Amino acid sequence: MGEKEMPQTSRDLEAERARTSFAPTELNVLLRGDAHTVEARHRLLARIAADPLLGEGRLDDSFLSRAERFDKSLARMRRVHELGLPKDEAFVATRLFREGGALDKAGGFGLHTGMFVPTIELLGSDEQRATWLPLARSCAILGAYAQTELAHGTNLARLETTATFDPRSDTFELHSPTVGSIKWWPGGLGKWATHAVVMAQLTTADGKARGQQSFIVQLRDLRTHLPLPGIELGDIGPKMGYDRVDNGFLRLCRVRVPRAHMLCRHAQVRADGSFVLSSDNPRAVYGTMLFIRVYLVEEASLALQHATTIAARYSAVRRQGGAPTGAADGGGETRPPPLERAVLDYQTQQTRLLPLIAAAYAVHFAAGALRVRYDLFRASQDVRTLPDLHATSAALKSFTTSLAASGVETCRLLCGGHGYSHASGLPALYAEFAPSQTYEGDNPVMLLQAARWIVKQLGAGAARQGEGGAARDAPDTRGRSPPDGAARGAAAVLADPGAYLRDAGRAVERASAPYDGSPAELGGSAAAQLCALREAARVLAVRAAAALHAHVRSGGAPYEVAWSERASADLLEAARAHARYLLAACFDAAVVEAHAARAASRATLGALGALRDLHVLSACDEGCARVLLESRYLTPEHTLALRARLLELLPAVRRDAVGLVDAFGLTDLELNSVLGRADGNVYEHMLAWARRSPLNATHVLEGFERHVRPIMGKCTL
Amino acid sequence: MGEKEMPQTSRDLEAERARTSFAPTELNVLLRGDAHTVEARHRLLARIAADPLLGEGRLDDSFLSRAERFDKSLARMRRVHELGLPKDEAFVATRLFREGGALDKAGGFGLHTGMFVPTIELLGSDEQRATWLPLARSCAILGAYAQTELAHGTNLARLETTATFDPRSDTFELHSPTVGSIKWWPGGLGKWATHAVVMAQLTTADGKARGQQSFIVQLRDLRTHLPLPGIELGDIGPKMGYDRVDNGFLRLCRVRVPRAHMLCRHAQVRADGSFVLSSDNPRAVYGTMLFIRVYLVEEASLALQHATTIAARYSAVRRQGGAPTGAADGGGETRPPPLERAVLDYQTQQTRLLPLIAAAYAVHFAAGALRVRYDLFRASQDVRTLPDLHATSAALKSFTTSLAASGVETCRLLCGGHGYSHASGLPALYAEFAPSQTYEGDNPVMLLQAARWIVKQLGAGAARQGEGGAARDAPDTRGRSPPDGAARGAAAVLADPGAYLRDAGRAVERASAPYDGSPAELGGSAAAQLCALREAARVLAVRAAAALHAHVRSGGAPYEVAWSERASADLLEAARAHARYLLAACFDAAVVEAHAARAASRATLGALGALRDLHVLSACDEGCARVLLESRYLTPEHTLALRARLLELLPAVRRDAVGLVDAFGLTDLELNSVLGRADGNVYEHMLAWARRSPLNATHVLEGFERHVRPIMGKCTL
């Protein structure tokens, strides 16, 4: 009954692919770094797909209760461990876990390996490492990282959990003095972990506060898995997404731990109760934080890759509108297929979708650039590079995760009604990704941290002063073929991200000279547009700093009050503009580098270049026009030309849209979406999925007989 | 253990309320229309709160599976019917249902009363009304409205379901010829309804296509509730939100219905097979559509009211940052309460939250204005008013539902980590509200419908031509005290919403004269700002129309292709600017009217006026600056002054923030949020809720023993 007509939808995607101007597999290799990585990834994906438990379609998970999903996730994690992957595939497997596609974000394992183990590595003494790491790495103990409290998130200095040293028993007493001090949110803490690293305010026997320290606390009996005395813990209840994670709470009632359980690489309490800071530079602690930010920027690109793949493919298959049905249309079941146009042909669809495809690429290259800078820091341990790296990673983390979250939601809306169905995969993708806007630093707070650095750069003078200079122009970031796709080329952009601000600092009171090219020149030059993005960031930085200082001078307001109550809106804008510029500059540098290295065929580089053009123009449209008209750097004719050029570019990118998302190389198993299927056969799979819905197990629901039948015929509406 | 400190949070809200500059209860009466409505609402809410089933906290519903929630919803609906409310309370009860707060959006009842019954009223002949309405109103039959198909949403002309008339049997044969033609999404269709109004393409016996007609089709046996022969139906599976609704699918396999089942007020098939259009004006069909749009604009305000109440109260209670802890801090459990500042004091929180509170008011007044216009149409049945009303409702529906959806999500983000917990109520609020961006016309499609009207206005010349003129300056919309709050005053704005565009049409080629006031004058005058908003809408309309005509002239592209592939991005912007102007103008007119009628005390009107100022300035900041710099109506000094004034206004509005959301008068039962509690005692209720989470029913999950224990000690990470 009609199914025969359905392969037609697949022909839609075939037609799209036939007219793609380049080879997506080639672009995929450029994105992933090299052909070996791509192959290893495919091998592993094939192995996962062949496994009965791991390879099953996970769309049906949306039929399960939270407890069932949690259980299934644990089962899958067990299966992964049973696979016993060889070392070289373990790395790829880790990435697959992280990409959240081929496998689920699982229970507490991610935080065990991502936070618990690294914290011991970072903060533990050699002896502590020797004691705890073998236990943790073999999963003999399962660890959570307990920092955030019910009433305290961002400001770690205000954590309330106490750790009081008692020299007589040589123990710390850990305690939750208030309801607000209960540890809240740590993943894996609720039902899974046996141990936790607990952050607490240390007080030594002399009554002195010694700041926050980290303590290893055993939570549960290793035999019975029951909570130990003095410990109340549990799951914090259902959330938006994260069904598979037991984010937990932990209330400590005067729990004693041995003195050796305080991680003591950087600070130590001796047996006599004295407190000693080590000579190690505690700034190295920032390493983990930076690592996680790099990871979150990569996640932002992946979220956009998933969402745009789904939206672009479905937009090529989904037809709407077009001329009204002819009245001569014969009717009956031999009616010809509708002649509506693919929604991808509509400009309103293109203006929202295509820039998000471009953004997925931009964020990918920015993440690669950030990783190169991070690896340089790891290799050199040069703490002078930390301020730049901290500010850059904070700005990019917040800008890209906000961009990706709203981008995923936009892609969902671009799929019309079916975007609301869990069969689309998009509601779950949003729910799983959205929290990255908040954890590891709420985005506005992160942006304001970047703004502090921006204000400091403005005041620093043009010559690089002290810290950070060592990393500038690091020779390994330029002029070499890109070992990790084109990303390394972009790293040069991040080598001295504050240079333009230090120049601006000299010229705070001086308006910059207006752009001297014609509107057509501006519209046609990505380089000129990047200069405009940088100029917008400069103007907003100078404006925010001026507002801040004016409030301090005029009102007698303390600096911090002026900062947060009077200037933070402008400071936020400045940080956003800085991030927008860096992101566009990274994309541009990656394209330039790929061209220089002849990293792909001319056709592929051309398609990538057009996408770069679209990204830079979109960034200008969003972030340049108003501020540069206000500063008179641009004229109305310039901003109108930018907008016109953006719209002109859409049809060319639209032509390659399916190819550009195919180049992400995401498999159906990873996408987990009926709408995003590689074969485009959407509707019959939607029907098959719906038929399996639990509410359809019986024709008549028991609740109907119980609650509806009794009132039938008796209402007065 | 610490709970004693918790009443402090309540003191935070007490302090906020103590310094509110006006009486929220007075503003509540102004919003709700009169004191009688407010009292009736409170009486009914008290009755609901006292009921064991209806009054229980619904936050624990988030612990239930979808099937359990669906069941509970049916039980609650039954209970409501059992209450047997008196007629005068029935109206208020309907509103409460709709507000989605005091009770749930329930099963299929909403669509039975909101779509099935009204469709029969509207499209049924007198005889059909007499047959079906008593059955439907007593719920002897339960109806769904089956229009959307799996592959067809927006474009009704392309629906594929067929209805073929067979004169020999005097029946229609209804059929789903393809998978894509299966009815998909109708609420209540899956497990609940016994009947449906089915939209299908009619073919008469002469083989002629007669367009879409509506047919009453019995789906299930009234005794067994089992599907009838030829009918496959079921639930379409889980979605984002709407757990309690069985959105369904329906596949018809040559199902026969009697000729009398085609609703035939406007078109009829006679026994001889001839097809007759009635003399009734089929445009009256638009009535239901308009009614639903008015309803959706009201829903948009309610969603913002809920979200901003939760976010404002929690932002007054939640503390973050502030100066670092002093090292001299004694430590131990006598540590004083933290001195962090309420996040409501941060400018970055204010710039996002306070304009959304203002938007909740603006949308409320715009909804009231739209309702007045709709009631005028209902009373007059003057179809000449329809084009204006259609365009205005389309523009406001799409603009306000998009604004509210993103506003709810912003409020969720403003609550930090806890905004992700279902205890906040915000994830569910977003999931329940978001679909209104898509149903009843996908927002971009609706905006483009408004844009068609805009382009037509531009071409119409200044004198009102033909249709619509009758409604202009309707005397009952002016100069009278507002019977429905201040909303009626705003209705005058919508009396002739296209006037400024028809003026612009005359002057398409002429730039308007620049604004001649100083930056300070512009910043201080809501009237001047409204003119700027209108001018921005005019410029964008002229620009979009010019782009459209240029593409038609130059490229030889057919008008419809130029429209959708080349000009729709600009047209969308024009429609958005038009809606933005109307919304601000409605708020302003309502305030002016409330002042004129002395509808509240000076303090209350002052607070409302400040909120209006904030809304208009925010609208200018978002929608005026770039375009009016480009058109040279404003100078950079003007747009900078607007922004500066916006930031200056924040502290005054922040002072009243809690009072302004208290004035919405939403009870805890309606808000369904731990974070939004009226008493501000957030954290201990969060803990109590989490303890009840099903995962906490046992200390050790069975899945832990099964899946985790076996790998403990055996991993190599």
Interface residues (C-beta under 8 A of the other chain):
Chain A: M1 G2 E3 E5 M6 S62 F63 S65 R66 A67 F70 D71 L74 A75 M77 R78 H81 E82 G107 H112 T113 V117 A136 R137 S138 C139 A140 L142 T148 L150 A151 H152 G153 T154 N155 A157 R158 E160 T162 T164 H175 S176 P177 T178 V179 G180 S181 I182 W184 W185 G190 K191 W192 Q201 T203 G207 K208 A209 T224 H225 L226 P227 G234 D235 I236 G237 P238 K239 M240 G241 Y242 D246 F249 C253 R318 R319 Q320 G321 G322 A323 P324 T325 A327 A328 D329 G330 G331 G332 E333 R335 P338 E340 R341 D345 Y346 Q347 T348 T351 E409 L413 G416 G417 G419 Y420 S421 H422 A423 P427 A431 A434 P435 Q437 T438 Y439 D442 P444 L448 E560 S564 E565 R566 A567 S568 A569 D570 L572 A625 R626 L629 E630 S631 R632 P636 T639 L640 L647 P651 Y683 E684 M686 L687 W689 A690 R691 R692 S693 P694 L695 N696 H699 V700 L701 E702 G703 F704 E705 R706 H707 V708 R709 P710 I711 M712 G713 K714 C715 T716 L717
Chain B: M1 G2 E3 E5 M6 S62 F63 S65 R66 A67 F70 D71 L74 A75 M77 R78 H81 E82 G107 H112 T113 V117 A136 R137 S138 C139 A140 L142 T148 L150 A151 H152 G153 T154 N155 A157 R158 E160 T162 T164 H175 S176 P177 T178 V179 G180 S181 I182 W184 W185 G190 K191 W192 Q201 T203 G207 K208 A209 T224 H225 L226 P227 G234 D235 I236 G237 P238 K239 M240 G241 Y242 D246 F249 C253 R318 R319 Q320 G321 G322 A323 P324 T325 A327 A328 D329 G330 G331 G332 E333 R335 P338 E340 R341 D345 Y346 Q347 T348 T351 E409 L413 G416 G417 G419 Y420 S421 H422 A423 P427 A431 A434 P435 Q437 T438 Y439 D442 N443 P444 L448 E560 S564 E565 R566 A567 S568 A569 D570 L572 A625 R626 L629 E630 S631 R632 P636 T639 L640 L647 P651 Y683 E684 M686 L687 W689 A690 R691 R692 S693 P694 L695 N696 H699 V700 L701 E702 G703 F704 E705 R706 H707 V708 R709 P710 I711 M712 G713 K714 C715 T716 L717
